[in-house]
Amino acid sequence: MSEVDTDTARDRDVVELLLAQHEEVRSLFAQITSAPGATSNAKKDSFDRLVHLLAVHETAEEMVVYPVVRGSGADGDRLAEARTAEESQAKSALSELEKIGVESPEFDAKLAAFQQLVETHAQNEEREIFPLLRSSQSPEQLAKMAQSVELAERTAPTHPHPHGPESAVGNTLVGPFVAVVDRVRDALRRRAG
């Protein structure tokens, strides 16, 4: 599996980058829900891509975006805490989905609930976080943040770790080690599959 499929950060700022990833997440949910049958390779492949994208996306936001949000205006701390709480809940739900697998009879119902969590989180970011970033950061800062997000995504864990760190410092210290384990596990799965 390739890294997160996005244009380079040089072509857009962090808000544009994250919006494109939100759309990619929405597209992957549509692919999963429209795939025929629980044992469909298409369903499993789309779900695996969704797991990867969400894991690296959320880690990068925790490392790059939310520290900036916390320092951006009176509501920054409150907004960052609310969004990271949503991410924590989504990580737990995604981890559970990954454990039960697409073949499970309960997968589709749990996926629908998870999709609602993710959509609510994305809408909250699009309504609150992205406008705050646009109003508090210069275009140059937003472009540099996009580059930082892409760098963080390249070294981020590729699976949800609900008990892992949810701060920039925690992800910087622990994330690379967890990412190596995840990437080895991914490679072994691809070889076995």
C-alpha positions in Angstrom: 0.0 0.0 0.0 1.3 3.4 -0.9 1.5 6.3 1.5 -1.5 8.6 1.8 -2.5 9.6 -1.7 -2.4 13.4 -1.8 -0.8 16.1 -4.0 2.3 17.5 -2.5 2.1 20.1 0.2 3.8 22.6 -2.2 0.5 22.7 -4.2 -1.8 23.5 -1.3 -2.1 24.6 2.3 -2.9 22.4 5.3 -6.6 23.1 5.1 -6.8 22.1 1.5 -4.7 19.0 2.2 -6.9 17.9 5.1 -10.1 18.7 3.2 -8.9 16.5 0.3 -8.2 13.7 2.8 -11.7 14.1 4.3 -13.1 13.6 0.8 -10.9 10.5 0.3 -12.2 9.1 3.6 -15.8 9.7 2.5 -15.0 7.9 -0.8 -13.5 4.9 0.9 -16.6 4.6 3.1 -18.7 4.6 0.0 -16.5 1.9 -1.6 -16.7 -0.3 1.5 -20.5 0.0 1.9 -21.1 -0.7 -1.8 -18.7 -3.6 -2.1 -20.5 -6.9 -2.7 -20.4 -9.5 0.1 -18.6 -9.7 3.4 -15.7 -11.7 1.9 -15.2 -9.3 -1.0 -11.5 -8.5 -1.7 -12.7 -5.0 -2.8 -14.3 -4.5 0.6 -11.3 -5.6 2.5 -8.9 -3.6 0.4 -11.0 -0.4 0.8 -11.2 -1.0 4.5 -7.5 -1.5 4.8 -6.9 1.7 2.9 -9.4 3.5 5.2 -7.6 2.2 8.3 -4.2 3.4 7.0 -5.5 6.8 5.9 -7.3 7.5 9.2 -4.4 6.3 11.3 -1.8 8.6 9.7 -4.3 11.5 9.2 -5.2 11.6 12.9 -1.6 11.2 14.1 -0.5 14.1 11.9 -3.3 16.3 13.1 -2.4 15.6 16.7 1.3 16.4 16.0 0.9 19.4 13.7 -2.6 20.9 13.7 -3.8 20.7 17.2 -0.8 22.3 18.8 -1.3 25.3 16.5 -5.1 25.3 17.3 -4.3 25.4 21.0 -2.3 28.6 20.5 -4.9 30.2 18.2 -7.3 32.4 20.1 -9.4 32.0 23.2 -11.3 29.0 22.0 -8.3 27.1 20.7 -7.8 24.9 23.8 -11.5 24.0 24.0 -11.7 23.2 20.3 -8.6 21.1 20.3 -9.7 19.1 23.3 -13.1 18.5 21.8 -11.7 17.3 18.5 -9.0 15.1 20.1 -11.7 13.5 22.3 -13.6 12.7 19.1 -10.5 11.2 17.6 -9.9 9.1 20.7 -13.4 7.6 20.4 -13.0 7.0 16.7 -9.6 5.2 17.3 -11.3 2.8 19.7 -14.1 2.1 17.3 -11.7 1.7 14.3 -9.5 -0.7 16.4 -12.6 -2.8 17.2 -13.6 -2.9 13.5 -10.1 -4.0 12.5 -10.2 -6.8 15.1 -13.6 -8.2 14.1 -12.8 -7.9 10.3 -15.0 -7.3 7.3 -16.2 -10.9 7.4 -17.9 -10.5 10.8 -21.8 -10.3 10.7 -21.6 -7.3 12.9 -19.1 -5.4 10.8 -21.6 -3.4 8.6 -23.6 -2.2 11.6 -20.4 -1.2 13.5 -19.0 0.4 10.4 -22.2 2.6 10.0 -21.8 3.8 13.6 -18.1 4.5 13.0 -18.8 6.3 9.8 -21.2 8.6 11.7 -18.4 9.3 14.3 -15.9 10.1 11.6 -18.3 12.3 9.6 -19.3 14.3 12.7 -15.6 14.8 13.5 -14.8 15.9 9.9 -17.7 18.3 9.9 -16.6 19.8 13.2 -13.1 20.3 11.9 -14.5 21.8 8.7 -16.8 24.2 10.6 -14.5 25.2 13.5 -10.9 24.2 13.1 -10.2 25.0 9.5 -11.7 28.6 9.7 -9.7 29.2 12.9 -6.5 28.1 11.1 -7.3 30.3 8.1 -7.9 33.3 10.3 -4.9 32.8 12.7 -2.2 31.7 10.3 -0.6 33.3 7.2 -0.7 31.5 3.9 3.0 30.7 4.3 2.4 29.2 7.7 -0.5 27.1 6.3 1.8 25.9 3.5 4.5 24.9 6.0 1.9 23.1 8.1 0.9 21.1 5.0 4.5 20.0 4.6 4.7 19.1 8.3 1.5 17.1 8.1 2.8 15.1 5.1 6.1 14.5 6.9 4.3 13.3 10.0 2.1 11.0 7.9 5.1 9.3 6.4 6.3 8.3 9.9 3.0 7.8 11.6 1.6 4.4 12.7 -0.6 2.8 10.1 -3.2 1.3 12.5 -5.2 2.8 15.3 -3.7 2.6 18.7 -6.5 3.7 21.1 -4.3 3.6 24.1 -1.4 5.4 22.4 -0.4 9.1 22.8 -2.7 11.9 21.7 -0.3 14.7 22.0 2.4 16.1 19.7 5.1 15.2 22.2 3.7 11.7 22.8 3.4 11.0 19.1 6.9 12.3 18.4 8.4 10.0 21.1 6.4 6.8 20.6 4.9 7.2 17.1 8.0 6.2 15.1 8.5 3.0 17.0 4.9 2.0 16.7 4.9 3.0 13.0 7.8 0.6 12.4 5.9 -2.3 14.0 2.8 -1.4 12.0 4.7 -1.3 8.7 6.4 -4.6 9.4 3.0 -6.1 10.2 1.5 -4.7 7.0 4.4 -6.1 4.9 4.0 -9.6 6.5 0.2 -9.5 5.9 0.8 -8.6 2.2 3.3 -11.4 1.8 0.9 -13.9 3.5 -2.1 -12.7 1.5 
